């Protein structure tokens, strides 16, 4: 059986994301590009910003920290 997979590896050689799919399920290249952009943004901000699900460049990010704990849905409204 063949399987398809992809791995997003950062410049330090650390695997940041992985996806393995069996043949009947297709991949979404738009989502792959969005994830690459999100990982690049997080790296550029040195982890001071996080990209929520569905984030795209120019959209609001989250600022991780004690003030965000338990309040993500108040801050981020998809």
mmJSON file of the N, C-alpha and C atoms, coordinates in Angstrom:
{"data_MODEL":{"atom_site":{
"group_PDB":["ATOM","ATOM","ATOM","ATOM","ATOM","ATOM","ATOM","ATOM","ATOM","ATOM","ATOM","ATOM","ATOM","ATOM","ATOM","ATOM","ATOM","ATOM","ATOM","ATOM","ATOM","ATOM","ATOM","ATOM","ATOM","ATOM","ATOM","ATOM","ATOM","ATOM","ATOM","ATOM","ATOM","ATOM","ATOM","ATOM","ATOM","ATOM","ATOM","ATOM","ATOM","ATOM","ATOM","ATOM","ATOM","ATOM","ATOM","ATOM","ATOM","ATOM","ATOM","ATOM","ATOM","ATOM","ATOM","ATOM","ATOM","ATOM","ATOM","ATOM","ATOM","ATOM","ATOM","ATOM","ATOM","ATOM","ATOM","ATOM","ATOM","ATOM","ATOM","ATOM","ATOM","ATOM","ATOM","ATOM","ATOM","ATOM","ATOM","ATOM","ATOM","ATOM","ATOM","ATOM","ATOM","ATOM","ATOM","ATOM","ATOM","ATOM","ATOM","ATOM","ATOM","ATOM","ATOM","ATOM","ATOM","ATOM","ATOM","ATOM","ATOM","ATOM","ATOM","ATOM","ATOM","ATOM","ATOM","ATOM","ATOM","ATOM","ATOM","ATOM","ATOM","ATOM","ATOM","ATOM","ATOM","ATOM","ATOM","ATOM","ATOM","ATOM","ATOM","ATOM","ATOM","ATOM","ATOM","ATOM","ATOM","ATOM","ATOM","ATOM","ATOM","ATOM","ATOM","ATOM","ATOM","ATOM","ATOM","ATOM","ATOM","ATOM","ATOM","ATOM","ATOM","ATOM","ATOM","ATOM","ATOM","ATOM","ATOM","ATOM","ATOM","ATOM","ATOM","ATOM","ATOM","ATOM","ATOM","ATOM","ATOM","ATOM","ATOM","ATOM","ATOM","ATOM","ATOM","ATOM","ATOM","ATOM","ATOM","ATOM","ATOM","ATOM","ATOM","ATOM","ATOM","ATOM","ATOM","ATOM","ATOM","ATOM","ATOM","ATOM","ATOM","ATOM","ATOM","ATOM","ATOM","ATOM","ATOM","ATOM","ATOM","ATOM","ATOM","ATOM","ATOM","ATOM","ATOM","ATOM","ATOM","ATOM","ATOM","ATOM","ATOM","ATOM","ATOM","ATOM","ATOM","ATOM","ATOM","ATOM","ATOM","ATOM","ATOM","ATOM","ATOM","ATOM","ATOM","ATOM","ATOM","ATOM","ATOM","ATOM","ATOM","ATOM","ATOM","ATOM","ATOM","ATOM","ATOM","ATOM","ATOM","ATOM"],
"id":[1,2,3,4,5,6,7,8,9,10,11,12,13,14,15,16,17,18,19,20,21,22,23,24,25,26,27,28,29,30,31,32,33,34,35,36,37,38,39,40,41,42,43,44,45,46,47,48,49,50,51,52,53,54,55,56,57,58,59,60,61,62,63,64,65,66,67,68,69,70,71,72,73,74,75,76,77,78,79,80,81,82,83,84,85,86,87,88,89,90,91,92,93,94,95,96,97,98,99,100,101,102,103,104,105,106,107,108,109,110,111,112,113,114,115,116,117,118,119,120,121,122,123,124,125,126,127,128,129,130,131,132,133,134,135,136,137,138,139,140,141,142,143,144,145,146,147,148,149,150,151,152,153,154,155,156,157,158,159,160,161,162,163,164,165,166,167,168,169,170,171,172,173,174,175,176,177,178,179,180,181,182,183,184,185,186,187,188,189,190,191,192,193,194,195,196,197,198,199,200,201,202,203,204,205,206,207,208,209,210,211,212,213,214,215,216,217,218,219,220,221,222,223,224,225,226,227,228,229,230,231,232,233,234],
"type_symbol":["N","C","C","N","C","C","N","C","C","N","C","C","N","C","C","N","C","C","N","C","C","N","C","C","N","C","C","N","C","C","N","C","C","N","C","C","N","C","C","N","C","C","N","C","C","N","C","C","N","C","C","N","C","C","N","C","C","N","C","C","N","C","C","N","C","C","N","C","C","N","C","C","N","C","C","N","C","C","N","C","C","N","C","C","N","C","C","N","C","C","N","C","C","N","C","C","N","C","C","N","C","C","N","C","C","N","C","C","N","C","C","N","C","C","N","C","C","N","C","C","N","C","C","N","C","C","N","C","C","N","C","C","N","C","C","N","C","C","N","C","C","N","C","C","N","C","C","N","C","C","N","C","C","N","C","C","N","C","C","N","C","C","N","C","C","N","C","C","N","C","C","N","C","C","N","C","C","N","C","C","N","C","C","N","C","C","N","C","C","N","C","C","N","C","C","N","C","C","N","C","C","N","C","C","N","C","C","N","C","C","N","C","C","N","C","C","N","C","C","N","C","C","N","C","C","N","C","C","N","C","C","N","C","C"],
"label_atom_id":["N","CA","C","N","CA","C","N","CA","C","N","CA","C","N","CA","C","N","CA","C","N","CA","C","N","CA","C","N","CA","C","N","CA","C","N","CA","C","N","CA","C","N","CA","C","N","CA","C","N","CA","C","N","CA","C","N","CA","C","N","CA","C","N","CA","C","N","CA","C","N","CA","C","N","CA","C","N","CA","C","N","CA","C","N","CA","C","N","CA","C","N","CA","C","N","CA","C","N","CA","C","N","CA","C","N","CA","C","N","CA","C","N","CA","C","N","CA","C","N","CA","C","N","CA","C","N","CA","C","N","CA","C","N","CA","C","N","CA","C","N","CA","C","N","CA","C","N","CA","C","N","CA","C","N","CA","C","N","CA","C","N","CA","C","N","CA","C","N","CA","C","N","CA","C","N","CA","C","N","CA","C","N","CA","C","N","CA","C","N","CA","C","N","CA","C","N","CA","C","N","CA","C","N","CA","C","N","CA","C","N","CA","C","N","CA","C","N","CA","C","N","CA","C","N","CA","C","N","CA","C","N","CA","C","N","CA","C","N","CA","C","N","CA","C","N","CA","C","N","CA","C","N","CA","C","N","CA","C","N","CA","C","N","CA","C","N","CA","C","N","CA","C"],
"label_alt_id":[null,null,null,null,null,null,null,null,null,null,null,null,null,null,null,null,null,null,null,null,null,null,null,null,null,null,null,null,null,null,null,null,null,null,null,null,null,null,null,null,null,null,null,null,null,null,null,null,null,null,null,null,null,null,null,null,null,null,null,null,null,null,null,null,null,null,null,null,null,null,null,null,null,null,null,null,null,null,null,null,null,null,null,null,null,null,null,null,null,null,null,null,null,null,null,null,null,null,null,null,null,null,null,null,null,null,null,null,null,null,null,null,null,null,null,null,null,null,null,null,null,null,null,null,null,null,null,null,null,null,null,null,null,null,null,null,null,null,null,null,null,null,null,null,null,null,null,null,null,null,null,null,null,null,null,null,null,null,null,null,null,null,null,null,null,null,null,null,null,null,null,null,null,null,null,null,null,null,null,null,null,null,null,null,null,null,null,null,null,null,null,null,null,null,null,null,null,null,null,null,null,null,null,null,null,null,null,null,null,null,null,null,null,null,null,null,null,null,null,null,null,null,null,null,null,null,null,null,null,null,null,null,null,null],
"label_comp_id":["UNK","UNK","UNK","UNK","UNK","UNK","UNK","UNK","UNK","UNK","UNK","UNK","UNK","UNK","UNK","UNK","UNK","UNK","UNK","UNK","UNK","UNK","UNK","UNK","UNK","UNK","UNK","UNK","UNK","UNK","UNK","UNK","UNK","UNK","UNK","UNK","UNK","UNK","UNK","UNK","UNK","UNK","UNK","UNK","UNK","UNK","UNK","UNK","UNK","UNK","UNK","UNK","UNK","UNK","UNK","UNK","UNK","UNK","UNK","UNK","UNK","UNK","UNK","UNK","UNK","UNK","UNK","UNK","UNK","UNK","UNK","UNK","UNK","UNK","UNK","UNK","UNK","UNK","UNK","UNK","UNK","UNK","UNK","UNK","UNK","UNK","UNK","UNK","UNK","UNK","UNK","UNK","UNK","UNK","UNK","UNK","UNK","UNK","UNK","UNK","UNK","UNK","UNK","UNK","UNK","UNK","UNK","UNK","UNK","UNK","UNK","UNK","UNK","UNK","UNK","UNK","UNK","UNK","UNK","UNK","UNK","UNK","UNK","UNK","UNK","UNK","UNK","UNK","UNK","UNK","UNK","UNK","UNK","UNK","UNK","UNK","UNK","UNK","UNK","UNK","UNK","UNK","UNK","UNK","UNK","UNK","UNK","UNK","UNK","UNK","UNK","UNK","UNK","UNK","UNK","UNK","UNK","UNK","UNK","UNK","UNK","UNK","UNK","UNK","UNK","UNK","UNK","UNK","UNK","UNK","UNK","UNK","UNK","UNK","UNK","UNK","UNK","UNK","UNK","UNK","UNK","UNK","UNK","UNK","UNK","UNK","UNK","UNK","UNK","UNK","UNK","UNK","UNK","UNK","UNK","UNK","UNK","UNK","UNK","UNK","UNK","UNK","UNK","UNK","UNK","UNK","UNK","UNK","UNK","UNK","UNK","UNK","UNK","UNK","UNK","UNK","UNK","UNK","UNK","UNK","UNK","UNK","UNK","UNK","UNK","UNK","UNK","UNK","UNK","UNK","UNK","UNK","UNK","UNK"],
"label_asym_id":["A","A","A","A","A","A","A","A","A","A","A","A","A","A","A","A","A","A","A","A","A","A","A","A","A","A","A","A","A","A","A","A","A","A","A","A","A","A","A","A","A","A","A","A","A","A","A","A","A","A","A","A","A","A","A","A","A","A","A","A","A","A","A","A","A","A","A","A","A","A","A","A","A","A","A","A","A","A","A","A","A","A","A","A","A","A","A","A","A","A","A","A","A","A","A","A","A","A","A","A","A","A","A","A","A","A","A","A","A","A","A","A","A","A","A","A","A","A","A","A","A","A","A","A","A","A","A","A","A","A","A","A","A","A","A","A","A","A","A","A","A","A","A","A","A","A","A","A","A","A","A","A","A","A","A","A","A","A","A","A","A","A","A","A","A","A","A","A","A","A","A","A","A","A","A","A","A","A","A","A","A","A","A","A","A","A","A","A","A","A","A","A","A","A","A","A","A","A","A","A","A","A","A","A","A","A","A","A","A","A","A","A","A","A","A","A","A","A","A","A","A","A","A","A","A","A","A","A","A","A","A","A","A","A"],
"label_entity_id":["1","1","1","1","1","1","1","1","1","1","1","1","1","1","1","1","1","1","1","1","1","1","1","1","1","1","1","1","1","1","1","1","1","1","1","1","1","1","1","1","1","1","1","1","1","1","1","1","1","1","1","1","1","1","1","1","1","1","1","1","1","1","1","1","1","1","1","1","1","1","1","1","1","1","1","1","1","1","1","1","1","1","1","1","1","1","1","1","1","1","1","1","1","1","1","1","1","1","1","1","1","1","1","1","1","1","1","1","1","1","1","1","1","1","1","1","1","1","1","1","1","1","1","1","1","1","1","1","1","1","1","1","1","1","1","1","1","1","1","1","1","1","1","1","1","1","1","1","1","1","1","1","1","1","1","1","1","1","1","1","1","1","1","1","1","1","1","1","1","1","1","1","1","1","1","1","1","1","1","1","1","1","1","1","1","1","1","1","1","1","1","1","1","1","1","1","1","1","1","1","1","1","1","1","1","1","1","1","1","1","1","1","1","1","1","1","1","1","1","1","1","1","1","1","1","1","1","1","1","1","1","1","1","1"],
"label_seq_id":[1,1,1,2,2,2,3,3,3,4,4,4,5,5,5,6,6,6,7,7,7,8,8,8,9,9,9,10,10,10,11,11,11,12,12,12,13,13,13,14,14,14,15,15,15,16,16,16,17,17,17,18,18,18,19,19,19,20,20,20,21,21,21,22,22,22,23,23,23,24,24,24,25,25,25,26,26,26,27,27,27,28,28,28,29,29,29,30,30,30,31,31,31,32,32,32,33,33,33,34,34,34,35,35,35,36,36,36,37,37,37,38,38,38,39,39,39,40,40,40,41,41,41,42,42,42,43,43,43,44,44,44,45,45,45,46,46,46,47,47,47,48,48,48,49,49,49,50,50,50,51,51,51,52,52,52,53,53,53,54,54,54,55,55,55,56,56,56,57,57,57,58,58,58,59,59,59,60,60,60,61,61,61,62,62,62,63,63,63,64,64,64,65,65,65,66,66,66,67,67,67,68,68,68,69,69,69,70,70,70,71,71,71,72,72,72,73,73,73,74,74,74,75,75,75,76,76,76,77,77,77,78,78,78],
"pdbx_PDB_ins_code":[null,null,null,null,null,null,null,null,null,null,null,null,null,null,null,null,null,null,null,null,null,null,null,null,null,null,null,null,null,null,null,null,null,null,null,null,null,null,null,null,null,null,null,null,null,null,null,null,null,null,null,null,null,null,null,null,null,null,null,null,null,null,null,null,null,null,null,null,null,null,null,null,null,null,null,null,null,null,null,null,null,null,null,null,null,null,null,null,null,null,null,null,null,null,null,null,null,null,null,null,null,null,null,null,null,null,null,null,null,null,null,null,null,null,null,null,null,null,null,null,null,null,null,null,null,null,null,null,null,null,null,null,null,null,null,null,null,null,null,null,null,null,null,null,null,null,null,null,null,null,null,null,null,null,null,null,null,null,null,null,null,null,null,null,null,null,null,null,null,null,null,null,null,null,null,null,null,null,null,null,null,null,null,null,null,null,null,null,null,null,null,null,null,null,null,null,null,null,null,null,null,null,null,null,null,null,null,null,null,null,null,null,null,null,null,null,null,null,null,null,null,null,null,null,null,null,null,null,null,null,null,null,null,null],
"Cartn_x":[0.845,0.0,0.891,0.562,1.321,0.598,1.361,0.796,1.477,0.816,1.374,1.644,2.73,3.033,3.759,3.704,4.467,4.966,6.103,6.696,7.135,6.837,7.345,8.494,9.669,10.892,11.438,11.689,12.162,13.653,14.192,15.601,16.588,16.123,16.974,16.91,16.12,15.989,14.957,14.099,13.074,11.77,11.18,9.894,8.82,8.147,7.099,5.702,5.559,4.255,4.477,3.534,3.579,2.15,1.969,0.656,0.873,0.198,0.261,-1.162,-1.353,-2.685,-2.643,-3.708,-3.827,-4.323,-4.147,-4.45,-5.851,-6.91,-8.229,-8.485,-7.599,-7.821,-6.778,-7.255,-6.354,-5.786,-4.726,-4.089,-4.608,-4.438,-4.909,-3.685,-3.287,-2.094,-2.297,-3.529,-3.779,-3.504,-3.911,-3.661,-2.175,-1.468,-0.019,0.659,0.291,0.882,0.541,-0.711,-1.113,-0.289,-0.058,0.725,2.177,2.76,4.134,4.196,3.238,3.203,3.045,2.204,1.991,3.261,3.927,5.18,6.251,6.298,7.252,6.941,5.661,5.268,5.65,5.351,5.697,7.209,7.969,9.432,9.916,9.332,9.726,9.434,8.362,8.005,8.643,9.519,10.231,9.275,8.124,7.155,6.291,6.422,5.606,4.177,3.956,2.626,2.357,1.098,0.664,-0.42,-0.445,-1.413,-2.518,-3.746,-4.84,-5.264,-6.118,-6.65,-7.265,-6.941,-7.501,-6.812,-5.786,-5.064,-4.458,-4.489,-3.788,-3.038,-1.989,-1.227,-2.121,-1.858,-2.629,-3.779,-4.138,-5.213,-4.639,-5.497,-5.008,-4.375,-3.39,-2.736,-3.071,-2.605,-2.77,-1.429,-1.463,-0.247,-0.203,0.566,0.604,1.078,0.503,0.906,-0.189,0.102,-0.867,-2.201,-2.191,-3.434,-4.361,-3.821,-4.619,-5.246,-4.699,-5.173,-6.662,-7.425,-8.859,-9.665,-9.011,-9.713,-9.536,-9.07,-8.817,-10.065,-11.228,-12.452,-12.937,-12.479,-12.827,-11.967,-10.733,-9.756,-9.885,-10.005,-10.025,-11.425,-11.985,-13.325,-13.234,-13.209,-13.036,-14.18],
"Cartn_y":[-1.177,0.0,1.241,2.158,3.406,4.431,5.322,6.412,7.706,8.802,10.12,10.848,11.575,12.328,13.613,14.506,15.75,16.13,16.755,17.211,18.656,19.514,20.889,20.935,21.228,21.231,22.651,23.178,24.555,24.639,25.86,26.029,25.385,25.093,24.431,22.912,22.405,20.974,20.308,21.102,20.567,20.382,19.193,18.942,19.72,20.614,21.436,20.896,20.132,19.568,18.331,17.403,16.191,15.777,15.234,14.747,13.509,12.424,11.189,10.839,10.598,10.286,9.011,8.237,7.074,7.547,6.725,7.164,7.728,7.253,7.778,9.222,9.793,11.148,12.086,13.151,14.094,15.131,15.768,16.816,18.178,19.16,20.509,21.423,21.815,22.646,24.048,24.564,25.883,25.842,24.75,24.609,24.454,23.733,23.588,24.957,25.758,27.097,27.966,27.888,28.658,28.263,26.978,26.522,26.983,26.919,27.415,28.894,29.685,31.116,31.333,30.529,30.672,30.335,29.244,28.893,29.958,30.52,31.599,32.817,33.147,34.306,34.091,32.916,32.618,32.722,32.22,32.292,33.741,34.533,35.941,36.738,36.366,37.081,36.427,35.462,34.755,34.157,33.662,33.005,33.952,35.248,36.217,36.28,35.705,35.647,34.215,33.788,32.463,32.645,31.752,31.838,30.813,31.269,30.343,29.614,28.632,27.861,28.805,28.587,29.414,30.752,31.038,32.302,32.426,33.631,33.951,35.26,35.513,36.741,37.976,38.862,40.087,39.972,38.756,38.546,38.637,38.859,38.95,37.652,37.798,36.655,36.667,35.652,35.58,35.873,36.5,36.801,35.844,34.75,33.778,34.406,33.963,34.448,34.204,34.51,34.277,34.982,36.154,36.896,36.194,35.289,34.606,33.309,32.776,31.497,31.575,30.665,30.611,31.687,32.527,33.636,33.657,32.551,32.528,32.921,32.378,32.655,34.086,34.766,36.187,37.044,36.613,37.379,37.06,35.775,35.341,34.894,35.576,35.245,34.931,33.621,33.238,33.704],
"Cartn_z":[0.0,0.0,0.0,-0.838,-0.83,0.043,0.587,1.381,0.962,1.234,0.908,2.203,2.215,3.42,3.1,4.071,3.951,5.33,5.354,6.598,6.405,7.366,7.344,8.333,7.822,8.622,8.64,9.844,9.945,9.609,9.497,9.139,10.129,11.34,12.327,12.21,11.263,11.059,11.958,12.603,13.503,12.726,12.842,12.194,12.944,12.242,12.844,12.549,11.462,11.105,10.246,10.351,9.536,9.206,8.021,7.616,6.754,7.105,6.341,5.916,4.633,4.11,3.278,3.36,2.49,1.118,0.09,-1.279,-1.524,-0.856,-1.208,-0.777,0.034,0.535,-0.07,-0.68,-1.33,-0.371,-0.811,-0.029,-0.459,0.414,0.125,0.059,-1.146,-1.293,-0.717,-0.755,-0.155,1.35,2.007,3.443,3.72,2.883,3.041,2.975,1.99,1.837,3.044,3.521,4.693,5.913,6.089,7.233,7.141,5.95,5.774,6.143,5.667,5.982,7.49,8.13,9.571,10.343,9.993,10.673,10.447,9.239,8.971,9.835,9.973,10.785,12.257,12.767,14.173,14.371,13.419,13.529,13.467,12.57,12.434,13.703,14.414,15.644,16.876,16.618,17.686,18.721,18.233,19.099,19.916,19.673,20.418,19.889,18.701,18.125,17.685,17.821,17.377,16.324,15.366,14.283,14.512,14.78,15.019,13.742,13.908,12.784,11.758,10.504,9.451,9.258,10.052,9.932,8.543,8.007,6.768,6.979,6.189,6.362,6.365,7.308,7.447,8.439,8.808,9.786,11.196,12.203,13.59,14.067,14.924,15.554,17.046,17.728,19.183,19.836,20.996,21.758,22.953,22.847,23.936,25.24,26.342,27.658,28.675,29.921,30.99,30.76,30.138,29.904,28.918,28.098,27.082,27.611,28.676,29.21,29.55,28.967,29.206,28.506,27.707,27.056,25.538,24.971,23.533,22.758,23.14,22.373,22.563,23.601,23.753,22.836,22.639,21.859,20.371,20.051,18.66,18.288,17.318,16.835,15.349,15.034,13.611,12.737],
"occupancy":[1.0,1.0,1.0,1.0,1.0,1.0,1.0,1.0,1.0,1.0,1.0,1.0,1.0,1.0,1.0,1.0,1.0,1.0,1.0,1.0,1.0,1.0,1.0,1.0,1.0,1.0,1.0,1.0,1.0,1.0,1.0,1.0,1.0,1.0,1.0,1.0,1.0,1.0,1.0,1.0,1.0,1.0,1.0,1.0,1.0,1.0,1.0,1.0,1.0,1.0,1.0,1.0,1.0,1.0,1.0,1.0,1.0,1.0,1.0,1.0,1.0,1.0,1.0,1.0,1.0,1.0,1.0,1.0,1.0,1.0,1.0,1.0,1.0,1.0,1.0,1.0,1.0,1.0,1.0,1.0,1.0,1.0,1.0,1.0,1.0,1.0,1.0,1.0,1.0,1.0,1.0,1.0,1.0,1.0,1.0,1.0,1.0,1.0,1.0,1.0,1.0,1.0,1.0,1.0,1.0,1.0,1.0,1.0,1.0,1.0,1.0,1.0,1.0,1.0,1.0,1.0,1.0,1.0,1.0,1.0,1.0,1.0,1.0,1.0,1.0,1.0,1.0,1.0,1.0,1.0,1.0,1.0,1.0,1.0,1.0,1.0,1.0,1.0,1.0,1.0,1.0,1.0,1.0,1.0,1.0,1.0,1.0,1.0,1.0,1.0,1.0,1.0,1.0,1.0,1.0,1.0,1.0,1.0,1.0,1.0,1.0,1.0,1.0,1.0,1.0,1.0,1.0,1.0,1.0,1.0,1.0,1.0,1.0,1.0,1.0,1.0,1.0,1.0,1.0,1.0,1.0,1.0,1.0,1.0,1.0,1.0,1.0,1.0,1.0,1.0,1.0,1.0,1.0,1.0,1.0,1.0,1.0,1.0,1.0,1.0,1.0,1.0,1.0,1.0,1.0,1.0,1.0,1.0,1.0,1.0,1.0,1.0,1.0,1.0,1.0,1.0,1.0,1.0,1.0,1.0,1.0,1.0,1.0,1.0,1.0,1.0,1.0,1.0,1.0,1.0,1.0,1.0,1.0,1.0],
"B_iso_or_equiv":[0.0,0.0,0.0,0.0,0.0,0.0,0.0,0.0,0.0,0.0,0.0,0.0,0.0,0.0,0.0,0.0,0.0,0.0,0.0,0.0,0.0,0.0,0.0,0.0,0.0,0.0,0.0,0.0,0.0,0.0,0.0,0.0,0.0,0.0,0.0,0.0,0.0,0.0,0.0,0.0,0.0,0.0,0.0,0.0,0.0,0.0,0.0,0.0,0.0,0.0,0.0,0.0,0.0,0.0,0.0,0.0,0.0,0.0,0.0,0.0,0.0,0.0,0.0,0.0,0.0,0.0,0.0,0.0,0.0,0.0,0.0,0.0,0.0,0.0,0.0,0.0,0.0,0.0,0.0,0.0,0.0,0.0,0.0,0.0,0.0,0.0,0.0,0.0,0.0,0.0,0.0,0.0,0.0,0.0,0.0,0.0,0.0,0.0,0.0,0.0,0.0,0.0,0.0,0.0,0.0,0.0,0.0,0.0,0.0,0.0,0.0,0.0,0.0,0.0,0.0,0.0,0.0,0.0,0.0,0.0,0.0,0.0,0.0,0.0,0.0,0.0,0.0,0.0,0.0,0.0,0.0,0.0,0.0,0.0,0.0,0.0,0.0,0.0,0.0,0.0,0.0,0.0,0.0,0.0,0.0,0.0,0.0,0.0,0.0,0.0,0.0,0.0,0.0,0.0,0.0,0.0,0.0,0.0,0.0,0.0,0.0,0.0,0.0,0.0,0.0,0.0,0.0,0.0,0.0,0.0,0.0,0.0,0.0,0.0,0.0,0.0,0.0,0.0,0.0,0.0,0.0,0.0,0.0,0.0,0.0,0.0,0.0,0.0,0.0,0.0,0.0,0.0,0.0,0.0,0.0,0.0,0.0,0.0,0.0,0.0,0.0,0.0,0.0,0.0,0.0,0.0,0.0,0.0,0.0,0.0,0.0,0.0,0.0,0.0,0.0,0.0,0.0,0.0,0.0,0.0,0.0,0.0,0.0,0.0,0.0,0.0,0.0,0.0,0.0,0.0,0.0,0.0,0.0,0.0],
"pdbx_formal_charge":[null,null,null,null,null,null,null,null,null,null,null,null,null,null,null,null,null,null,null,null,null,null,null,null,null,null,null,null,null,null,null,null,null,null,null,null,null,null,null,null,null,null,null,null,null,null,null,null,null,null,null,null,null,null,null,null,null,null,null,null,null,null,null,null,null,null,null,null,null,null,null,null,null,null,null,null,null,null,null,null,null,null,null,null,null,null,null,null,null,null,null,null,null,null,null,null,null,null,null,null,null,null,null,null,null,null,null,null,null,null,null,null,null,null,null,null,null,null,null,null,null,null,null,null,null,null,null,null,null,null,null,null,null,null,null,null,null,null,null,null,null,null,null,null,null,null,null,null,null,null,null,null,null,null,null,null,null,null,null,null,null,null,null,null,null,null,null,null,null,null,null,null,null,null,null,null,null,null,null,null,null,null,null,null,null,null,null,null,null,null,null,null,null,null,null,null,null,null,null,null,null,null,null,null,null,null,null,null,null,null,null,null,null,null,null,null,null,null,null,null,null,null,null,null,null,null,null,null,null,null,null,null,null,null],
"auth_seq_id":[1,1,1,2,2,2,3,3,3,4,4,4,5,5,5,6,6,6,7,7,7,8,8,8,9,9,9,10,10,10,11,11,11,12,12,12,13,13,13,14,14,14,15,15,15,16,16,16,17,17,17,18,18,18,19,19,19,20,20,20,21,21,21,22,22,22,23,23,23,24,24,24,25,25,25,26,26,26,27,27,27,28,28,28,29,29,29,30,30,30,31,31,31,32,32,32,33,33,33,34,34,34,35,35,35,36,36,36,37,37,37,38,38,38,39,39,39,40,40,40,41,41,41,42,42,42,43,43,43,44,44,44,45,45,45,46,46,46,47,47,47,48,48,48,49,49,49,50,50,50,51,51,51,52,52,52,53,53,53,54,54,54,55,55,55,56,56,56,57,57,57,58,58,58,59,59,59,60,60,60,61,61,61,62,62,62,63,63,63,64,64,64,65,65,65,66,66,66,67,67,67,68,68,68,69,69,69,70,70,70,71,71,71,72,72,72,73,73,73,74,74,74,75,75,75,76,76,76,77,77,77,78,78,78],
"auth_comp_id":["UNK","UNK","UNK","UNK","UNK","UNK","UNK","UNK","UNK","UNK","UNK","UNK","UNK","UNK","UNK","UNK","UNK","UNK","UNK","UNK","UNK","UNK","UNK","UNK","UNK","UNK","UNK","UNK","UNK","UNK","UNK","UNK","UNK","UNK","UNK","UNK","UNK","UNK","UNK","UNK","UNK","UNK","UNK","UNK","UNK","UNK","UNK","UNK","UNK","UNK","UNK","UNK","UNK","UNK","UNK","UNK","UNK","UNK","UNK","UNK","UNK","UNK","UNK","UNK","UNK","UNK","UNK","UNK","UNK","UNK","UNK","UNK","UNK","UNK","UNK","UNK","UNK","UNK","UNK","UNK","UNK","UNK","UNK","UNK","UNK","UNK","UNK","UNK","UNK","UNK","UNK","UNK","UNK","UNK","UNK","UNK","UNK","UNK","UNK","UNK","UNK","UNK","UNK","UNK","UNK","UNK","UNK","UNK","UNK","UNK","UNK","UNK","UNK","UNK","UNK","UNK","UNK","UNK","UNK","UNK","UNK","UNK","UNK","UNK","UNK","UNK","UNK","UNK","UNK","UNK","UNK","UNK","UNK","UNK","UNK","UNK","UNK","UNK","UNK","UNK","UNK","UNK","UNK","UNK","UNK","UNK","UNK","UNK","UNK","UNK","UNK","UNK","UNK","UNK","UNK","UNK","UNK","UNK","UNK","UNK","UNK","UNK","UNK","UNK","UNK","UNK","UNK","UNK","UNK","UNK","UNK","UNK","UNK","UNK","UNK","UNK","UNK","UNK","UNK","UNK","UNK","UNK","UNK","UNK","UNK","UNK","UNK","UNK","UNK","UNK","UNK","UNK","UNK","UNK","UNK","UNK","UNK","UNK","UNK","UNK","UNK","UNK","UNK","UNK","UNK","UNK","UNK","UNK","UNK","UNK","UNK","UNK","UNK","UNK","UNK","UNK","UNK","UNK","UNK","UNK","UNK","UNK","UNK","UNK","UNK","UNK","UNK","UNK","UNK","UNK","UNK","UNK","UNK","UNK"],
"auth_asym_id":["A","A","A","A","A","A","A","A","A","A","A","A","A","A","A","A","A","A","A","A","A","A","A","A","A","A","A","A","A","A","A","A","A","A","A","A","A","A","A","A","A","A","A","A","A","A","A","A","A","A","A","A","A","A","A","A","A","A","A","A","A","A","A","A","A","A","A","A","A","A","A","A","A","A","A","A","A","A","A","A","A","A","A","A","A","A","A","A","A","A","A","A","A","A","A","A","A","A","A","A","A","A","A","A","A","A","A","A","A","A","A","A","A","A","A","A","A","A","A","A","A","A","A","A","A","A","A","A","A","A","A","A","A","A","A","A","A","A","A","A","A","A","A","A","A","A","A","A","A","A","A","A","A","A","A","A","A","A","A","A","A","A","A","A","A","A","A","A","A","A","A","A","A","A","A","A","A","A","A","A","A","A","A","A","A","A","A","A","A","A","A","A","A","A","A","A","A","A","A","A","A","A","A","A","A","A","A","A","A","A","A","A","A","A","A","A","A","A","A","A","A","A","A","A","A","A","A","A","A","A","A","A","A","A"],
"auth_atom_id":["N","CA","C","N","CA","C","N","CA","C","N","CA","C","N","CA","C","N","CA","C","N","CA","C","N","CA","C","N","CA","C","N","CA","C","N","CA","C","N","CA","C","N","CA","C","N","CA","C","N","CA","C","N","CA","C","N","CA","C","N","CA","C","N","CA","C","N","CA","C","N","CA","C","N","CA","C","N","CA","C","N","CA","C","N","CA","C","N","CA","C","N","CA","C","N","CA","C","N","CA","C","N","CA","C","N","CA","C","N","CA","C","N","CA","C","N","CA","C","N","CA","C","N","CA","C","N","CA","C","N","CA","C","N","CA","C","N","CA","C","N","CA","C","N","CA","C","N","CA","C","N","CA","C","N","CA","C","N","CA","C","N","CA","C","N","CA","C","N","CA","C","N","CA","C","N","CA","C","N","CA","C","N","CA","C","N","CA","C","N","CA","C","N","CA","C","N","CA","C","N","CA","C","N","CA","C","N","CA","C","N","CA","C","N","CA","C","N","CA","C","N","CA","C","N","CA","C","N","CA","C","N","CA","C","N","CA","C","N","CA","C","N","CA","C","N","CA","C","N","CA","C","N","CA","C","N","CA","C","N","CA","C","N","CA","C","N","CA","C","N","CA","C"],
"pdbx_PDB_model_num":[1,1,1,1,1,1,1,1,1,1,1,1,1,1,1,1,1,1,1,1,1,1,1,1,1,1,1,1,1,1,1,1,1,1,1,1,1,1,1,1,1,1,1,1,1,1,1,1,1,1,1,1,1,1,1,1,1,1,1,1,1,1,1,1,1,1,1,1,1,1,1,1,1,1,1,1,1,1,1,1,1,1,1,1,1,1,1,1,1,1,1,1,1,1,1,1,1,1,1,1,1,1,1,1,1,1,1,1,1,1,1,1,1,1,1,1,1,1,1,1,1,1,1,1,1,1,1,1,1,1,1,1,1,1,1,1,1,1,1,1,1,1,1,1,1,1,1,1,1,1,1,1,1,1,1,1,1,1,1,1,1,1,1,1,1,1,1,1,1,1,1,1,1,1,1,1,1,1,1,1,1,1,1,1,1,1,1,1,1,1,1,1,1,1,1,1,1,1,1,1,1,1,1,1,1,1,1,1,1,1,1,1,1,1,1,1,1,1,1,1,1,1,1,1,1,1,1,1,1,1,1,1,1,1]
}}}
